[in-house]
Amino acid sequence: MNASPGRSAEGSWLATAGRPEIVRRSLRIAAVVGTTLVAINYTDRFLAGTLSSFDWIKMGLTYLVPYCVSTYAAVEAVRGVR
């Protein structure tokens, strides 16, 4: 069976990224890495009570980035094995 670019016979990249084991692993990594980075970058403002709305958005992105990187790496590893 021929697969179009970005797709394999077993499913799309997004379908692989949505596999429960990949999602769980990426969430764990994002929790650890994101929390570490938030602690490093925002503890002083948190303790001083000077966090702005924009800081809260940036903290959310701080968790999103390691989740995306971990998911990408896991999907590429799984798809490369096939």
N, CA, C and O atoms as a DFTB+ gen file, in Angstrom:
328 C
 N C O
     1  1       0.837      -1.171       0.000
     2  2       0.000       0.000       0.000
     3  2       0.884       1.237       0.000
     4  3       1.797       1.338       0.820
     5  1       0.636       2.169      -0.891
     6  2       1.406       3.403      -0.952
     7  2       0.859       4.402       0.046
     8  3      -0.353       4.586       0.164
     9  1       1.756       5.035       0.752
    10  2       1.355       6.061       1.710
    11  2       1.747       7.423       1.164
    12  3       2.800       7.575       0.546
    13  1       0.908       8.395       1.392
    14  2       1.223       9.746       0.947
    15  2       2.293      10.323       1.859
    16  3       2.508       9.820       2.962
    17  1       2.979      11.395       1.400
    18  2       4.011      11.997       2.250
    19  2       3.436      12.400       3.604
    20  3       2.336      12.947       3.691
    21  1       4.204      12.119       4.660
    22  2       3.761      12.454       6.006
    23  2       2.851      11.408       6.622
    24  3       2.448      11.537       7.778
    25  1       2.525      10.379       5.866
    26  2       1.650       9.319       6.373
    27  2       2.317       7.972       6.124
    28  3       3.062       7.800       5.159
    29  1       2.045       7.049       6.984
    30  2       2.506       5.687       6.763
    31  2       1.275       4.813       6.620
    32  3       0.150       5.250       6.865
    33  1       1.504       3.587       6.224
    34  2       0.387       2.659       6.094
    35  2      -0.277       2.425       7.450
    36  3      -1.464       2.104       7.510
    37  1       0.483       2.584       8.544
    38  2      -0.049       2.329       9.881
    39  2      -0.801       3.518      10.470
    40  3      -1.497       3.353      11.472
    41  1      -0.689       4.683       9.900
    42  2      -1.407       5.839      10.432
    43  2      -0.617       7.121      10.300
    44  3       0.565       7.116       9.956
    45  1      -1.280       8.190      10.575
    46  2      -0.664       9.502      10.426
    47  2       0.270       9.824      11.591
    48  3       0.286       9.144      12.617
    49  1       1.034      10.871      11.390
    50  2       1.931      11.353      12.430
    51  2       1.125      11.729      13.667
    52  3       1.502      11.381      14.787
    53  1       0.017      12.438      13.468
    54  2      -0.821      12.857      14.600
    55  2      -1.444      11.670      15.329
    56  3      -1.593      11.696      16.551
    57  1      -1.807      10.629      14.580
    58  2      -2.355       9.434      15.230
    59  2      -1.299       8.790      16.124
    60  3      -1.603       8.335      17.227
    61  1      -0.067       8.755      15.646
    62  2       1.022       8.210      16.456
    63  2       1.255       9.088      17.682
    64  3       1.464       8.577      18.783
    65  1       1.219      10.405      17.496
    66  2       1.420      11.335      18.618
    67  2       0.321      11.205      19.662
    68  3       0.537      11.523      20.831
    69  1      -0.847      10.744      19.256
    70  2      -1.963      10.594      20.180
    71  2      -2.003       9.264      20.904
    72  3      -2.899       9.020      21.712
    73  1      -1.030       8.395      20.616
    74  2      -1.007       7.109      21.316
    75  2      -0.855       7.342      22.814
    76  3      -0.029       8.155      23.230
    77  1      -1.637       6.644      23.624
    78  2      -1.635       6.905      25.074
    79  2      -0.256       6.834      25.723
    80  3       0.049       7.641      26.601
    81  1       0.573       5.897      25.313
    82  2       1.890       5.782      25.946
    83  2       2.778       6.981      25.609
    84  3       3.587       7.400      26.437
    85  1       2.637       7.528      24.421
    86  2       3.417       8.709      24.041
    87  2       2.899       9.936      24.781
    88  3       3.687      10.744      25.273
    89  1       1.584      10.077      24.862
    90  2       0.999      11.219      25.575
    91  2       1.405      11.191      27.047
    92  3       1.802      12.218      27.596
    93  1       1.312      10.032      27.688
    94  2       1.677       9.925      29.111
    95  2       3.147      10.276      29.330
    96  3       3.481      11.029      30.245
    97  1       4.020       9.731      28.492
    98  2       5.453       9.997      28.640
    99  2       5.739      11.485      28.435
   100  3       6.497      12.085      29.197
   101  1       5.143      12.069      27.422
   102  2       5.368      13.493      27.146
   103  2       4.838      14.373      28.270
   104  3       5.460      15.378      28.614
   105  1       3.702      14.007      28.841
   106  2       3.159      14.776      29.967
   107  2       4.078      14.703      31.186
   108  3       4.288      15.704      31.871
   109  1       4.623      13.515      31.453
   110  2       5.554      13.376      32.584
   111  2       6.798      14.232      32.371
   112  3       7.245      14.930      33.282
   113  1       7.349      14.173      31.170
   114  2       8.548      14.959      30.872
   115  2       8.243      16.445      30.962
   116  3       9.025      17.207      31.532
   117  1       7.109      16.865      30.403
   118  2       6.734      18.283      30.453
   119  2       6.534      18.747      31.889
   120  3       6.885      19.877      32.230
   121  1       5.975      17.888      32.732
   122  2       5.761      18.261      34.133
   123  2       7.088      18.491      34.849
   124  3       7.241      19.468      35.582
   125  1       8.039      17.598      34.638
   126  2       9.336      17.720      35.314
   127  2      10.133      18.892      34.751
   128  3      10.592      19.752      35.502
   129  1      10.298      18.926      33.438
   130  2      11.106      19.977      32.812
   131  2      10.432      21.339      32.973
   132  3      11.088      22.321      33.320
   133  1       9.129      21.397      32.723
   134  2       8.410      22.663      32.844
   135  2       8.460      23.227      34.248
   136  3       8.693      24.421      34.432
   137  1       8.242      22.371      35.247
   138  2       8.284      22.828      36.638
   139  2       9.672      23.331      37.002
   140  3       9.810      24.345      37.686
   141  1      10.689      22.632      36.550
   142  2      12.063      23.073      36.810
   143  2      12.318      24.444      36.191
   144  3      12.867      25.330      36.846
   145  1      11.924      24.616      34.942
   146  2      12.149      25.898      34.266
   147  2      11.325      27.027      34.880
   148  3      11.816      28.147      35.021
   149  1      10.080      26.740      35.245
   150  2       9.254      27.767      35.899
   151  2       9.883      28.165      37.230
   152  3       9.931      29.348      37.564
   153  1      10.362      27.189      37.986
   154  2      10.998      27.500      39.270
   155  2      12.238      28.371      39.072
   156  3      12.459      29.323      39.821
   157  1      13.035      28.046      38.071
   158  2      14.246      28.827      37.806
   159  2      13.896      30.250      37.371
   160  3      14.512      31.214      37.824
   161  1      12.913      30.373      36.498
   162  2      12.644      31.664      35.865
   163  2      11.660      32.567      36.603
   164  3      11.692      33.782      36.411
   165  1      10.788      32.008      37.443
   166  2       9.707      32.828      38.000
   167  2       9.588      32.812      39.519
   168  3       8.706      33.483      40.056
   169  1      10.427      32.084      40.228
   170  2      10.305      32.010      41.687
   171  2      10.396      33.385      42.332
   172  3       9.632      33.687      43.248
   173  1      11.315      34.218      41.871
   174  2      11.476      35.541      42.480
   175  2      10.216      36.392      42.332
   176  3       9.798      37.055      43.281
   177  1       9.614      36.375      41.149
   178  2       8.395      37.166      40.932
   179  2       7.206      36.562      41.672
   180  3       6.334      37.280      42.161
   181  1       7.181      35.227      41.747
   182  2       6.097      34.561      42.475
   183  2       6.144      34.930      43.958
   184  3       5.124      35.283      44.549
   185  1       7.322      34.846      44.547
   186  2       7.471      35.161      45.971
   187  2       7.230      36.639      46.261
   188  3       6.739      36.988      47.335
   189  1       7.571      37.507      45.316
   190  2       7.354      38.947      45.493
   191  2       5.916      39.350      45.173
   192  3       5.504      40.475      45.457
   193  1       5.157      38.429      44.585
   194  2       3.777      38.734      44.224
   195  2       3.656      39.672      43.040
   196  3       2.691      40.429      42.940
   197  1       4.633      39.628      42.140
   198  2       4.640      40.561      41.010
   199  2       4.416      39.880      39.664
   200  3       4.795      40.422      38.626
   201  1       3.810      38.710      39.673
   202  2       3.539      38.026      38.405
   203  2       2.446      38.761      37.639
   204  3       1.404      39.109      38.195
   205  1       2.701      38.987      36.367
   206  2       1.701      39.633      35.511
   207  2       0.906      38.565      34.762
   208  3       1.251      37.384      34.797
   209  1      -0.141      38.984      34.098
   210  2      -0.924      38.055      33.265
   211  2      -0.046      37.448      32.189
   212  3      -0.168      36.264      31.874
   213  1       0.831      38.251      31.630
   214  2       1.728      37.770      30.583
   215  2       2.679      36.705      31.128
   216  3       3.013      35.752      30.424
   217  1       3.114      36.863      32.377
   218  2       3.975      35.845      32.999
   219  2       3.260      34.500      33.076
   220  3       3.873      33.459      32.839
   221  1       1.966      34.512      33.407
   222  2       1.203      33.264      33.485
   223  2       1.116      32.597      32.116
   224  3       1.191      31.373      32.018
   225  1       0.959      33.385      31.069
   226  2       0.934      32.836      29.704
   227  2       2.285      32.218      29.375
   228  3       2.356      31.117      28.830
   229  1       3.353      32.930      29.708
   230  2       4.693      32.407      29.438
   231  2       4.964      31.125      30.225
   232  3       5.647      30.227      29.733
   233  1       4.431      31.038      31.444
   234  2       4.604      29.810      32.223
   235  2       3.895      28.640      31.550
   236  3       4.417      27.526      31.524
   237  1       2.722      28.888      31.015
   238  2       2.025      27.837      30.272
   239  2       2.830      27.365      29.079
   240  3       2.919      26.166      28.814
   241  1       3.414      28.306      28.361
   242  2       4.253      27.941      27.216
   243  2       5.502      27.191      27.658
   244  3       6.029      26.359      26.920
   245  1       5.969      27.489      28.860
   246  2       7.137      26.793      29.397
   247  2       6.859      25.298      29.544
   248  3       7.775      24.485      29.415
   249  1       5.622      24.934      29.810
   250  2       5.242      23.520      29.872
   251  2       4.965      22.961      28.478
   252  3       5.234      21.788      28.220
   253  1       4.440      23.775      27.593
   254  2       4.071      23.315      26.258
   255  2       5.291      22.922      25.429
   256  3       5.251      21.934      24.696
   257  1       6.362      23.682      25.538
   258  2       7.547      23.416      24.716
   259  2       8.141      22.033      24.994
   260  3       8.346      21.281      24.041
   261  1       8.431      21.652      26.248
   262  2       8.981      20.303      26.447
   263  2       7.996      19.200      26.062
   264  3       8.414      18.119      25.647
   265  1       6.691      19.459      26.196
   266  2       5.703      18.469      25.754
   267  2       5.828      18.252      24.248
   268  3       5.859      17.112      23.784
   269  1       5.897      19.326      23.496
   270  2       5.996      19.215      22.033
   271  2       7.299      18.549      21.608
   272  3       7.301      17.698      20.718
   273  1       8.396      18.929      22.232
   274  2       9.692      18.339      21.884
   275  2       9.702      16.848      22.202
   276  3      10.167      16.045      21.394
   277  1       9.200      16.479      23.358
   278  2       9.155      15.074      23.752
   279  2       8.256      14.263      22.822
   280  3       8.605      13.153      22.421
   281  1       7.107      14.821      22.486
   282  2       6.186      14.133      21.579
   283  2       6.822      13.945      20.215
   284  3       6.758      12.856      19.644
   285  1       7.431      14.990      19.692
   286  2       8.082      14.905      18.383
   287  2       9.156      13.813      18.386
   288  3       9.206      12.984      17.478
   289  1      10.006      13.819      19.403
   290  2      11.079      12.822      19.474
   291  2      10.523      11.407      19.570
   292  3      11.031      10.496      18.917
   293  1       9.490      11.218      20.373
   294  2       8.902       9.886      20.537
   295  2       8.260       9.398      19.246
   296  3       8.434       8.241      18.863
   297  1       7.523      10.269      18.576
   298  2       6.862       9.871      17.326
   299  2       7.897       9.529      16.269
   300  3       7.766       8.517      15.580
   301  1       8.913      10.350      16.133
   302  2       9.946      10.072      15.133
   303  2      10.686       8.777      15.455
   304  3      11.049       8.032      14.545
   305  1      10.913       8.502      16.731
   306  2      11.571       7.250      17.113
   307  2      10.694       6.054      16.765
   308  3      11.184       5.062      16.225
   309  1       9.411       6.140      17.068
   310  2       8.489       5.036      16.776
   311  2       8.374       4.826      15.274
   312  3       8.433       3.693      14.797
   313  1       8.215       5.893      14.539
   314  2       8.034       5.775      13.095
   315  2       9.328       5.358      12.401
   316  3       9.282       4.740      11.337
   317  1      10.473       5.686      12.983
   318  2      11.745       5.282      12.401
   319  2      12.023       3.803      12.570
   320  3      12.786       3.221      11.799
   321  1      11.412       3.189      13.570
   322  2      11.606       1.768      13.851
   323  2      10.857       0.912      12.844
   324  3      11.279      -0.205      12.545
   325  1       9.770       1.414      12.326
   326  2       8.914       0.629      11.425
   327  2       9.575       0.294      10.132
   328  3       8.972      -0.361       9.282
